[in-house]
Amino acid sequence: MKKKAEWPRRLRSQEWYGGTSRDVIYHRGWLKNQGYPHDLFDGRPVIGILNTWSDMTPCNGHLRELAEKVKAGVWEAGGFPLEVPVFSASENTFRPTAMMYRNLAALAVEEAIRGQPMDGCVLLVGCDKTTPSLLMGAASCDLPSIVVTGGPMLNGYFRGERVGSGTHLWKFSEMVKAGEMTQAEFLEAEASMSRSSGTCNTMGTASTMASMAEALGMALSGNAAIPGVDSRRKVMAQLTGRRIVQMVKDDLKPSEIMTKQAFENAIRTNAAIGGSTNAVIHLLAIAGRVGIDLSLDDWDRCGRDVPTIVNLMPSGKYLMEEFFYAGGLPVVLKRLGEAGLLHKDALTVSGETVWDEVKDVVNWNEDVILPAEKALTSSGGIVVLRGNLAPKGAVLKPSAASPHLLVHKGRAVVFEDIDDYKAKINDDNLDIDENCVMVMKNCGPKGYPGMAEVGNMGLPPKVLKKGILDMVRISDARMSGTAYGTVVLHTSPEAAVGGPLAVVKTGDMIELDVPNRRLHLDISDEELARRLAEWQPNHDLPTSGYAYLHQQHVEGADTGADLDFLKGCRGSAVGKDSH
């Protein structure tokens, strides 16, 4: 257990607010124009509430209200809360993709912390990129920090059927293409998909990353699953505000919580919940900021034998509301601990170990959180595939895949980029059937740019009309955590930098062998070498702005797609006084 720091002591914020010098009066005096009494600057912890609220980030649209609860908790614990708006990227709003701006948001958060008088931070997040970006920025500064998420939406219902956000969007869209649903019915269903504030109500990337924050020990126990409009979400926010004040007094930092053991706990948790493939790229990036050596091999090693026991869409049938009522993530962590799959002594933001937090919880619904013998899949971890088509790895989510396609050999049908796919996929003359392997290029971190969620390519209507719902699909893109299918993602190196994916041709045979972790292009080594030598990039490069910076410095998906100059940069968070 961490030894608590001496208290009272002089805090970082006193570099701005403590004393009688001209510079201190400059900082303190201007803040007083908000009506703060002088005694608030007496050395108590100043807490920055980093709020990703935005009208254009609908998942986070209720965070203003939660911020007030966080403030109440900070005040109660004797701290001084100051709310700070930070960059907010919504996956359902930002183009070309919110992933393009995850690193920009992380950089902005890092500098907001580094340059301002905060002693501790509450990371107020929700939509899927806001959680990793704030964790990345906070990790780089290493001030006491704690996550509180906005929580998922309530269940959607359409004609008596549960409607999972995202998952049913893909499903209904395919039904329209197959002639099984009218456009009018699709529009009717739209109204039932998002009926309350909050993030996706499936085990999509937002709920996955909320679970990852809790599994890493960076959020209070039970935080991940509380619905956004449940009064207990407000209680969690207020308790989080109280807790961060004590974390500052104890000097409990992210680097002491997000250890290698904590990341291994998170990887196993992701397998147990059937979490999003996006967790791979985000945890790799967060680990890089903390200075933890985490790799794709760790994902395969830690997750391979973990059963998926959370029966939620897109892998199962329930939604986050039922997951919360069943006991939420603490029940999953307890199950992992009982199975010997949890580092029980990993420290959390509560100051207690993860096992102390979960050992006495109860599973209230074993159809939602399943016994291991009834698991959705016995090996639920993210599969890491390698071979001549993915020398640096590719990933697949087995709990969302079709079992009969996990070993498959088929003829490639190649789309050079997303525009080529859109131009061809609905053409009845496209030479494709359900045995083919759909391949899309130039959608990785540099290629799209930003690595958009387009990997779960919709099937051609001519196949859907046969009643076929899944095909093997391969790309260097990501896919939404709400999506499903036998989809190979994050293929590295990506096509835009001349990885083997770039030289796949329509008609080539591709072998997928998930049990043996193999992804193979059936051409000779000599032919592959010849094609790679002849390859030339065919996509436009940005010439200005953040897109240019991103293009020049973003790393591959296999290491987290962070900007190369930001990894391992943890250091002093104290800003220099320029006055």
N, C-alpha and C positions, 0 to 999 in steps of 0.2 A: 504494500500500500504506500502511496506517495506521502512523504513527509510534508506537512503543511508549512507554508511560508510564515515568517514572522509577521504578526499584525498587532498594532498599526505600523505602517511604514510609508515612506513617501512614494506616491504612485506616479506613473508616467504623465498623467494629466496635469500634475502640478508644474511641469515644465512650461505649460501655457498659463495656468491659473493661480499658481502659488507664489505669493510675495508682493512686493510693492514697486518693482522696477517699472520703467516706462513700457517695456515690451509686455510684461504681464498685464499691466493696466490696459494696454491696447487690446489684448486678447479677451480679457475678462470684461472690460467695460463695454465692448461692443455686444457681447452675448447678453449683457444685462438689459439691452434694449427690448428683450423678449419678456421682461418683467420678473427675472429670477432674483431672489433675495441674495444678499452678499454671503450669508452663511452657507449657501450651497456649494461654495468654492473652497470649503474648509479642508479638502483632502479626501473626501469620500469618493468611492469609485464612480467614475464617469462611464456610463454604458452607452455605446453606440448601437442603436437598433437599426440594422441595415435592412431596409424595407424594399422588396421587389414589387410592391404594388404598382399597377398601371391599369388604366382603362383598356389598354390594348394588350394586356395579358389577362384574359378573362379568368383563368384558373386562380389568379392572385388578386382578383378584384375585391375581395373582402379583407385583405390584409391590413388596411387602414384601421378597421375595427379591432383586429387582433393586436395591432401595435399598441392601442390604448390599454389593453389588458396587460401586455408586457410591461408597459410603463408603470402601471399600478403595482405590479410585482416588484419592480426595481425600487420604486418609492418606498414600499413597505419594508424592504430589506435594508434601507438606508443608503441607496445609491442615487445617482443623478442621471436620469435617462434623457438621451438626446436622439431623436429620430433622424435618420439619414437616408434619403432616397438613393438607390443605386440602380445601375443598368439592369433592365428587365427584358429578357428575350423570350417571347412566347412561340412555341413550335407551331401553334395554329394561326399565327399572324405573320411572323417574320418570313421574308423572302430574301435569298433563295432558301434558307433554312436557319432556324435558331442556332443550330450547331456551329454555324459560321461565326457566331458572336459569343459562344460560350467562353472562349479564351479572352475576348475583349472585355466581357463582363468580369471575368476573374481578375484581369489586370486593373480594371477600374475599381473593383472592390479592394484589391490589395493597396492601391494608392490612396483610396478613401480612408482606410485604416491607418496606413503608414503616416499620412500627412496631417492627421487631425487628432485632437486630444481625447483619445479613447483608452480606457484601461481594460475594457472587456467588450465583447460584441455578441449581440443576439442576431442570428442569421435567420431572417424572416422570409421563408421561401415557399414554393409550391410547384409551379410549372416546371417540367422536368429539367431544363437546362439551368434554372436558377439555383437548384440545390447543389449540383457539382460546382458551378461557377463560384458561389459564395464560399463553399468549403475549400476550393482551391486558393482563393484569395486570402482567406483567413489562415490557411495552413502556411502560406508564404510569410505572413507576418508573425504568426505564432503568439498572438495575444490570447488570453482566455476567451473562448468562443463556444457558443451553444446554438444548436439548430432548433427551431420550431417551425413546423410546416403548416400550411393552410388546411390540409385534410382533403379527402376525396368528396366528390358529389354524392348525393343520395342516388339510390337505384333508379334507373330509368325503366319504364314499362311501355310496351306497345302491344295492344290487343292481347293482353294477358301474358306476354312473354317478357322476361327480364331483358333489358337493353343495356349492353355495355358500351360505354363511350369508346369510339374508335373501332372496337371489335365488330360491332353491328354496322358501323358505317361501311367497313370493307365487305361484310357479308351482304348487306342490302344492295350495295353497288353491284356486286357480282350477280345477285338475283335479278336486278334490272337488266343487265346485259344478257342474262340467260333467258329472259322473257318470263320469269317467275314472279315478278313484282312490277307494278306499273310505276311510272314516274310520280303520279299523284300520290300513291301509297308511300313512296319514298319520302316525299315532302311531308306527308302526315307523320311519318315516323320521326322526322327531324325534330319535331316539337317535344318528343318524349326523351330525347337523348341527353339533354343537359338541363335538368329541372331544379338545380340548386347551385349555389356557389360551391366552388371546390375544383379539384383536379379530376382527371379521369377516374371513373369508379371501377375500372378493371385493374388487374395487376400490370398496368402499363408502366412506362418509364417513370412517371411522376410518383406513383405509389411504390415502385421498386426503389427509387432513390430515397424516398422517405424511409423505407425499410432499411436501406443501406446506411443511412445516417444513424438510425437507432442501433443497428447491428455493430457499427463501428464504435458505438459508445458516445456519439456526438449529440444525441438527443435524449431527453428523459424517457424512461421506460414507458411504453404504451403510446408514444406520440404518433407513430406512423399511420394508424388506421382510423383514428377518430374522425367521423364525418365533419366536413367543413362547417356545417350549420348546427352541429350538436353543441349544446352548452358546455360539454366537457372539453371541447376544443378551446374555448375561452379560458377555462380553468387551467388547461395545460399551458397556454400562453402566459397566464399570470404566474404560475409556478416556475416557469422558465425564467421570467423576469426576476423572481426572488433568487433563483439558484445562481444566476450569472454573477450577482453581487458577491456571493460567498466564494465562487470560483476565482474571482479577482483577489479576494483576501487570501485565499489558499495558493494563488498563483498556479492554478491548474490549467495547463496549456494543451493545445491540440497535439503537439508532438509527443506528449505523455499518454495520450489516449489513442491516437491513430498509429499504433505499432504494427509490426508485421503480423502479430497474433490477431489484432483487431481486423486487419484486412482478410486474413484467412477465415475468421468468423463470418465476415460479410459475404465472402465468396460462397461459403457453405449455406448461408442463409438464402442467398439468391437462388441456389439450386432448390432448396426446400420450398420456396414460395413460387417457383416457376417464373422468376423475375426476368426482366427485359435484357436482351442482348446489349442494350446501350449501357448497362451497368459495367460491362467489361471496359469500355473505352473511358468511362468516367472514373472508375476506381483506379485505373492505371494512371490517369492524369492526376488525381488527388494524391496518390502515393508518390508520384514524382515530385510534387510540391513539398511533401513532408520529408523526402529523401529516403523513402522506403523502396527497396529493390523488389518490385512486383512485376511479374511477367505473365504472358499467356500460359506458360507452362504451369504457373501457380494455379491458374483457373482450371486447367485440366486435372492437375494433381489433387486439388482440394475438393472440386465439385463432382468428380467422376462417379463416386459411389454414394452420393446423397440422394435419397428419394424425394420426389416432389410431392409434398403432403398437403399443400394449400390448394383447394378445389375452386379456383377462381378463373374467370375468363382472362386471357384468351385460351388458357390450357384446359380449364374446367368449366363449371356451370354457374358459380356464384359471383358476387361482386363485393367490393370493399366494405359495404355496409354490414353484410353478414360476417365478414372476416372480423370486424370490430366486435360485433355481438358475441362471436365465438371465443374471444379472448385476445385476438390480434397477435402481433409479432412476439410478445413475451411467451406465448404458448409455443410458438415455433422454436424460439431459442431454448426453451426448457426441453423440448423434444430432442434437439441437437445435443444438448448437454447430457441427457440420459443415454443417448446413443454413442457417447464418446467422441462427438464431432464438434465440440465447442471448447475453446480455450476459456475455461471458467473464470480464471483469475484476471482476465482483461479488464482494465479500468474503464469506467464510464464517467460522463460529466457529473453524475450524482455524487461522485467520490467513492462509490461502492463498486464492487466487481459486477460483471454482467450476471454471474450466477446468483449472487445475493439478490439481485433485482428480480429474477424470474423463477427461482426455485420453488416458490409456493403458489404459482398461478394455476388456474384451472381451465381446461378446455370445455367450453359449454356447448359445443356442437361438433361432433366427430364426423359429420358429413361435410363440414366446411374445412376443418383442419383434421385430416384423415390419419388413422393409424398407419404405421409404416407398411403393414401387410396389405393395405388397400390403397397404396400410393398411386398417383396418376401415372408415374413412371418410376421404375426402381433406380434409374440413373438419371437424375434430373439436372445435373450441372451443365453449364454451357460447354458444348463440345468444341474443342480446338482441332481443326483439320489442318493437315499439312500435305505437301506433295509438290510435284513440279508446277502445278497451277497456283499454289499458295506457299512459296518457300518460307515466308515469314508468318504464315498462319491465316486462317479464316475461322469464323465461328458459326455455330448452328445451335438453335434452341430445341432440344429433343422433345420437350413436353408439348411444344406447339406443332411438331412435325407429324407427318403421316408414317406410321410404322412400316408400311409396305414400300416406302420410298427411301428408307435409311440405307439400303444397299441398292444401288441403281446405276445402270449404264445406259446412256442415251445420246442421241445426236444433238449437237449444239445448234441452237438458233440464236444468232448473235444480233444484239442491238448496240450500236456504237456509242450511244448516249441516251439520255432520257427523251430527247426530242425524236430520235430515230425510233425508239420504242413507241412513243405516242403516235407517230405517223404510220406505223405498220401493224400494231397489235389488233386493230379491229377489221383488218382487211381479210375477207374470207379466202382470198387467194394466197395468204401467207402459208408457206409450206411448214406446217407444224401440227403435231398431235400430242396426246398426253404422255407419250413415251420420250418426248424430246426434253432437252435441258435448256431452259431459257437463260441466256447470258447477257448481262448488261455491263458496259464499260464506262469509264470516265465519270464515276459518281463518288469517288473517294474524297479525302480531305482537300487535295489540290484540284481534283478534277471537276467537281460540280460547279464552283468550289464550295467547300464546307461540309460535304458528306451528308446529303439530304436523306430523308427517310423514304426512299423509293425502291428499296431492295425487295419488298414484297410486291413485285410486279403483278398486276391483275392478269388473270389468264385470258387467252383469246376467246371471244364469244363462241367460235366454232367448237371449242373444247368444252366450254361451260354448258352448252346446249346438249351435250352428251351426258350431263350429270356429273362430270369430273370436277372436283373441287380443289385439287392440289396437283402441282407439278414441281419438280426440282427447279429451283431458281438460284442463280449464282451472280454475285456482283461485288463491287468494292464499296457499295453503299451501306447505309444503315436501314433498319426498319423500325417502325413504331413498336413500342412495347405492347401495344394493344393488338398487334397483328398476329397472324398465325400462318402456318404452312411450313413446308420443307424448303427453307430458305437459307442459303449459304451467304454470309455477309462478311464485310470488313476484309475482303480478300487482299492480302498484302504480299509484295508491294502492289500498290494500286496501278491501274492502267495508265493514268496520266503521267507517271514517272517511268513508264516502260516496264512494268511488271509483266509476268507471263500472261495475265489476263488480257493485256493489250493486243496480243497476237493470236488469240483464239479466232477461228474462222467458222462460219456456218458450215455444218457438215462434219466437223471434227467430233470424235467420240470422247465423252467425258465420263469418268467413273467416280461415283460417290460411295464411300464405304465408311459409314459413321462408326460402327463397332471397332474398326481398325484405324479410325481417325485419318482417313486417306482421301485426298482430292487430287485426281490425276487426269491430265490431258494425254490422250492416247496418240502421241506422236513421238518420234525418236528424239533422243537428246540432240542429235545433229540438226534435225529439222527445227527444233525449238530454238537452238542457238542461232541458226540462220535467220529465222523470223525476227528474233530479238535484235540482231545486228542490223537488220533492214528497217526496223521500226522508226517512225518519225512522229513526234507529237502532232496532234491535229485539233487541239482545242485552243481557244483564245485565252491569252493571259491578261489579267487586269494590270493597269498601268498607273493607278493612283489610289489613294485612300487606304482604308483598313483592308480592303480586299487585296491590295498589292502587298501589304505587310503580311497578311495571312498566307498568301501564296508563297512568299519568299521564306517563311519561317515555320510553317506548320509541319509537324512530324507525322509519321505514318500511324494508321489505326492500331497497329500492333504494339505501340508504346503509349497510346492515349491521345494522340492527335493534339498535343499541347504545342505551344510555340516554343521553339528550341531554346530561346534565351531566358525562359521563365522556369524551367525545371530545376529543382534542387536549389532554389534561390532563397530559402528561408533565412532570415537574419533579423537584425534589429528593426523594430517597428517605429522607433522614435524619429520623428521628422525634425529637420533643422529649422531653427527660427530665423526668418529672413528680415525681421524688423529691427 
